[in-house]
C-alpha cells in the first residue's frame, strides 16, 4: 500500500472519529435541554402548589443543565467553525 493511500485512510478514520464526537456532543446537549424542559415544568407545578422550596430546587437543576448544554454547544460551534474554515 502506498504512502498516499495510507495517508488517506488515516485521514478518513480521523474524520469519522470527529464526526462521531460531534454527533455524541449534540446528543448530550439535546439530553441536557430535555432535562431543562422537564425541570422548568416541575418548577412551574411546584410554584403553582405554593411549594417554593421545591420550585427553587428544580429551577436550580434546570439552570445547571442549561449551563452544561450551552457549554457543549459553544464547543460544537467552535468545532463546526473550524471545519468550515478548513474547507475554504
Beta strands, then each sheet from edge to edge (+ up, - down):
end
